[in-house]
């Protein structure tokens, strides 16, 4: 056999053939490479929308122009017609349902007004209307700091970006009334460039840092819960971080269980308020939904908040995540039944069974706590000393923290029935401990018999019992809603009109 | 050996030949790299969305209960032995790559006959106890019929991808599409 060189020498066309074939192969290989690149590049924009608004656009309607399905499903959070056995999408006056709560929160603004909230659509409207935020006017400031706005609106990340986090928290609630007018929406959870989920609230980022965890390492599935955990968590206002600022802080540096957060609060000797009757240094649990969910079986199986509360739905041949964030009980087919192939009625029964059993013991704890506060009040009246009362007050603080922890998150008894049941049980024990100590104190002061249980059969009677003048509070609030609020809204709208001009 | 020696270029050509062959190899490895080729040997679902037209399949799977226990390969390639697994994977994969490269993908992708058989067998592989009754130890016509004369999804039509799977059925679904192939250090130098 001859070498290639010899062949080419004899027949030059073979050389040309080899040359052409090589050119063609390299050319095709190049085409293949550029085709791969092109199709990869396609992926970048095939699933990325063309955005026409700024990074911190707070108006959902702007986003809705590009994401009509997500937006129109979000608008359904305005519906208030769903009612389950213990909850639903309508506003519910919790103090009316359980007047005991008025006594438990005596001396704290929650005793004035506490409702089960409505959908995200009403986040702003409901915080305007609640008596807890007071009736600010030019002469009187709100009793609450601006920190209270933090979870209510996509105007929050916008404003934090403009003036800084601590400056955002600074001042009373009324001073930023015209800045925050859009309810919880798109920019709270989404990066406007990529539409990926993002954490927009510094408190959660700081909490992860305090636990030595890196939130940027969270998977997409974890983010589908973490965006909710920006708000649906236990928090407190830290007055020692920045001078003159109520800094929103999650008490997670020891961990996220009830006991670990309690340890955190005890270590810094924190109290939300001093109880009006018992004078105990109380903790107010906010809504530790995420923390309790973490202890449940759904969390340990990798189910995220969005899996049940924002189900994947199909509409006209399009599949997308429903942004109608709501109770899964209003859409069992797309939430529970994705995994649990049982009849709807059976699944409902399973949920209600857990809730009923937990509520049964929670009601007992509620009554015990009322007795604790009333008996402690009697003990003070009969001359009990600080030293005598100190261990009692500590028990009351811990018992009510346990009760509130389970009651404040409306989904707890389903999210984690075992943990919730455990917490209530330990709360009952602590409340009874307090009462045993109290009865010793009362007996040694010469008190005979049972301290009478007050008549708190209705919200009004309970509020009267703890000495609230609801009439004037309500009148002032109505005045605020009629006189001051329209100015806030007008100023906010005016500010937003200027956005359109600059775009 | 003699044959190989014949192909070798004469001494004075060594340099240009080395350069030419290296250019070839370089171009080939570049294609290999940007197409994420090594990922095709593994089982990660992210691999399947290397081609973005698989996004509807990925998104529907990741919202189904099957996401907790299966990846794409568990159902879509044979799992009876390693040879048939990789043979099928190579066969299907090369067809998919060809169709995708030539832009011949249809608007609605349907599974082919041999793919159906594989999926059906894989349903049975995990859900066998739903089809047999070990207490009876007897041959039942119904069991055989249910397994052989129809496919599982003729009844379980929504499992797990749902019924509608056109290329445009999941607008803006968040799926792990391949990121830019430009390495971080290079991007950084560009930013400066």
HADDOCK unambig.tbl for C-alpha pairs under 7 A between the chains (distance, minus, plus):
assign (segid A and resid 3 and name CA) (segid B and resid 6 and name CA) 4.83 0.50 0.50
assign (segid A and resid 3 and name CA) (segid B and resid 7 and name CA) 6.55 0.50 0.50
assign (segid A and resid 4 and name CA) (segid B and resid 6 and name CA) 6.93 0.50 0.50
assign (segid A and resid 4 and name CA) (segid B and resid 7 and name CA) 6.44 0.50 0.50
assign (segid A and resid 33 and name CA) (segid B and resid 31 and name CA) 5.11 0.50 0.50
assign (segid A and resid 35 and name CA) (segid B and resid 101 and name CA) 6.52 0.50 0.50
assign (segid A and resid 36 and name CA) (segid B and resid 35 and name CA) 6.37 0.50 0.50
assign (segid A and resid 43 and name CA) (segid B and resid 52 and name CA) 5.38 0.50 0.50
assign (segid A and resid 43 and name CA) (segid B and resid 177 and name CA) 6.63 0.50 0.50
assign (segid A and resid 47 and name CA) (segid B and resid 171 and name CA) 6.52 0.50 0.50
assign (segid A and resid 47 and name CA) (segid B and resid 172 and name CA) 4.72 0.50 0.50
assign (segid A and resid 47 and name CA) (segid B and resid 173 and name CA) 6.87 0.50 0.50
assign (segid A and resid 48 and name CA) (segid B and resid 172 and name CA) 6.22 0.50 0.50
assign (segid A and resid 312 and name CA) (segid B and resid 63 and name CA) 6.72 0.50 0.50
assign (segid A and resid 317 and name CA) (segid B and resid 164 and name CA) 6.08 0.50 0.50
assign (segid A and resid 317 and name CA) (segid B and resid 169 and name CA) 6.17 0.50 0.50
assign (segid A and resid 318 and name CA) (segid B and resid 169 and name CA) 4.52 0.50 0.50
assign (segid A and resid 318 and name CA) (segid B and resid 170 and name CA) 5.94 0.50 0.50
assign (segid A and resid 319 and name CA) (segid B and resid 169 and name CA) 5.73 0.50 0.50
assign (segid A and resid 319 and name CA) (segid B and resid 170 and name CA) 5.11 0.50 0.50
assign (segid A and resid 320 and name CA) (segid B and resid 170 and name CA) 6.08 0.50 0.50
assign (segid A and resid 338 and name CA) (segid B and resid 64 and name CA) 6.37 0.50 0.50
assign (segid A and resid 338 and name CA) (segid B and resid 65 and name CA) 6.05 0.50 0.50
assign (segid A and resid 339 and name CA) (segid B and resid 65 and name CA) 5.23 0.50 0.50
